[in-house]
Each structure stands twice: as structure tokens, then as C-alpha cells.
Amino acid sequence: MSAKRPEPFSFMDCALTTISLGRSAHNLRELRDWVAVVPVQSISHHFFETLLRPGFDDPEYRNDFAVWARRQLRDDVVAERLGAIEPLEHETLESVRQVVLDIIEDRLAETLHVPVAAPGQEFYFLRSQQVILDTGEQAATPADLAAQIPTLPTGSIYYHFVEGRKRPPLRIDDFSTWLESWGPSTAQCRACLAKIDYALWSLTELRAHMSKCLACLAQKETP
């Protein structure tokens, strides 16, 4: 008797509801003070949810702190340091918060001039709440999954690929977790997905890279 097939993969989608915290920073000192006390959901928003926001497109930095430091404070040194933070390398968002604070403290200690953003260009602290939606679409086999990836909405890419990597204890994207249940035949594709750095690409670019990783599955027939 053949082994039982895994359950189909169910595609979810997500969107953001963004809420202002009513707190803003005009310079690096104020940014430090507010980063220290804002809810941790705000840290997540300014690091991760940038990908979901329409029109967010910075070729160099993928978190709001680094982008603001470069564009409004014109401090390329601290912008580069903040931009180098890899949040997925940290176990908790509190750890990410502490790294941001350490970087800002170091920069304040080494500079005599603290730049100020122009009026109207302050850093506004936000948090967001995700709205999760079931698309009703499923993939019954790895080949089905590969065939559907190119047309998935970007919210699905974010939920399954970026958010999946944040979820303990596995911290693996949802596609790879499901493909693993199909055995060694998917190992090469899973290794390819694991090498994709979400911080380097927009969601549409991530989708294209994922499609390339899974292209070989579309050619295979599942027994």
C-alpha cells in the first residue's frame, strides 16, 4: 500500500491595517528615546511590514529606520548600520529593538552634530495589524504548488514566505515545510528556497525567485 499523501497546501492572503502611535522623532536622540518604549509591534512594522506597503521601494535599505536616517537626516553612517540589521537572525523583536538602540547610541557618542529632519519629515511611529484571509485555493501536489506560485497575490508571498520564517519554533517558510512532507525528492527545491534573502527583494521579485526554485517540480509527476 502506498504512503498516504500529505494534506493539500492551503493558500492564505494578508493585508495590513496601519495605526499611528501619535509619536514622532525629529532627530536621532528622539528616535532613540521612542524606539526604547514603543510597543514591539511597532518594531515589527518598521522592519517587516515595509514589504507589504504599496509604493515602498528603496533599493538599498529595507527598514524604515535606515531609510529615514539616510533620506531625512542625511546620515549615511547610521543609515548603513541600521540597514545591515537582519531581523530574522534574532530570536525576538526585543533583541532587534536592542540592536537598533545600540547602533543609535554608538552614533550619538561619536558625532558632535546631531542632524534634524526638516519640518514635515519627522519619523512617525506606526504599528499594524494583519488581516488574514483564506483564498480558498489549494495545491494538492508539489507540481500544483509550483504551477500556482507565479500568480499568487503578493500578500500570500508575504504570509507564507516572510511571516513563515518568523514563526517559532521552525522559522522555515510554509512552502518548504509542506514540501518536506513529500520527502527527499523536494530537497533541492527546499534548499533553493532557503537561500533566498527576503530583505534583498520586493514581494514580486521574491515571487519570481521562488518560481525559479520550484520550476523543476512543475515537470515532475507525483506518484
N, C-alpha and C positions, 0 to 999 in steps of 0.2 A: 504494500500500500504506500502510495506517495505521501510525502510530508504535507501537512496542511499548509495552505498558503496564508501569508500574513493578511491581516485585515487591510482593506483599501486605505490609501492615504487621503485624508480629507483636507481640502484647501480652505484656509481661513484668510480673511482680509482684515485690514485695520485702518483706522483713521485717527486723527488727533483732535481733541478739544483742548485748546490752549487757554490758560488762565493767567492773568497778570498778578504778580505778588505785590504790586504797588511799591516796589523798591528799585532804586536805580543808583548807578555809580557814575561819578564824573571823572574819577581818576583811579590810579592803581591802588591807592590806600583804601578808598571807599569800596573798590571791588573786593579787596581782601576782607574787609570788615563784613560785607554782606555774604560772601562765599562761606564764611565761617558759621553763619547762623541760618541761612535759608534751608527749607526742607530738602531732604535728599532727592526728592522727586525733581527739584529744580536742577540739580547737578545732572541727573539723568537726561532731562530735557535738553540742556545745553550741550551735551556730548552726543547722545544717541539720536534724539528725535529730529536733529537737523536734516537727516536724510529724508524724512517724511514731509518736510515743509516745502511747499511749492516755491520754486524760484531760488532755493538755497543752492548756490553754486560757487564754491571757492576752490580754485584748482590746487591750492597748497594746504589749507587747513580745514579740518572737518569738525571743529568745535567752536562754539560761539565766543568763548573767551579769547582764543587765539585770533580769531577774525577781527574782533573789536580792538584788541591791542594793536594789531597791525594797521587797520583802516582808520581808527579814530584817535588812538594815542600815538600812532606812528612810531611805536617802539618795536622794531623788528627783533630785538634780542629776546624780550619776554614773549613775544608772539611765537617765535620759533620754539622756545622751550615749552610753552603751553601746547603748541601744535604737535609736539613729539609725544605727548601723553597717549598711551594705548590703554583705554579704559578696560578692555576685555582681559588685560593682563592682571587686573586687580580682582581680588575676591569679592570686595564690597564697594559700593559707591562712596561710603565714608572714607575708604582708602584713597579713592580718586580725589575726593574733596581735599584730603590732607596733602596730596601731591600738588594740587593747584595752589594751596596756601603756602607750601614750602617754596614753590617757584616764585610766587609774588613776593614773599618775604626776602628771598635772596636778591631779587631785583631791586627792591626798595633799599636794601642795605648797601648796594654797590653803586647807586646813582644819586647824585645830588639834586637833579632836576626831575620832578615828578610831572609828566605831561598831563594835560587836562583835555578832555574831549570838548569839542565845540558845542555850544548850546543846541539842544535838539538831537545830539548824537550820543547821549548817555547810554550806558549799558542797562537795559531793562531786564530784570529777573522775571522769568516765566516758569510755570510748570505746566504739565499737560496730562490729560487722561486719555488713555487709549479706548477706542470703541472697537470691539472685536466682532466681526461678522462672519457667519458661516456662508460660504459662497454656494454650497450645495454641490460643488464639483468634487470629483474623486479620481484617483488614479488606482487602478486595480493591479497593475504590474509596473516594474521599473521602466519598461518601454512606454507605458502610458504616461508616467511621470515625465520622462524626457520629452515626450511629444507636447505636453501641456506647458512646460516651463516658459517657452518663448512668448506665450500670450498671457501669462499671469499678470494681474494688476500689480503695480509696484508695492501696494500695501501688503500683498501676500508675500512678496520677496522680503520685505522688512520683517514681517511677523515670523516667518518660518526660518529665515536665514540669519538676520541680525539678532532679533529677540531670542531665537533658539539658542544662540551662543551665549546668551546672558543667563539662561536658566540653570540653576544648580539641580542636581549635582553633576550632570554630564557636561554641560556647557558645549554642546555639539548642535549644529543646525538640525532642524527637524527632518530635512530631506535625507541627510546622512544616517540619522538614527533609524529611519524607516528602511532605507536601503540595506542597512546592516542585517536586518531580519531576513533578507533574501540570500544571505550567505556570501562566500568568497568571490562569487562572480561580479559583485559590485565593488570590490575593494579598490580597484584602480580609480573608479569614478569618485569614491568617497575620499580618497587621498587627494585627488584633484580639487575637490570642493574645499577641503581643509586648508589648502594653500591660498585660497582667495582671501585677500585682506579687504574687509568691507570698508575700511577707512580710506582707501585709495580711490573709490569709485562711487558714482551716483547709483541709485537703485536700478535705473535702466541699464547701466553698464554692468552692474552685478548680474542682472538677469542674462545678459549676453555671455558673460564669462561662465555662468552656471550652465547655460545651454551647451557651450563647447565641452564642458566637463562631462556632461551626460549624453552627448551625441552618440557615443558608441552603444548606449543602452537601447536607443531607438532602432538599431539594426538587429538587436537580438530578440529571439523569440523565447518567451519564458515557458519552461516545461510545465 
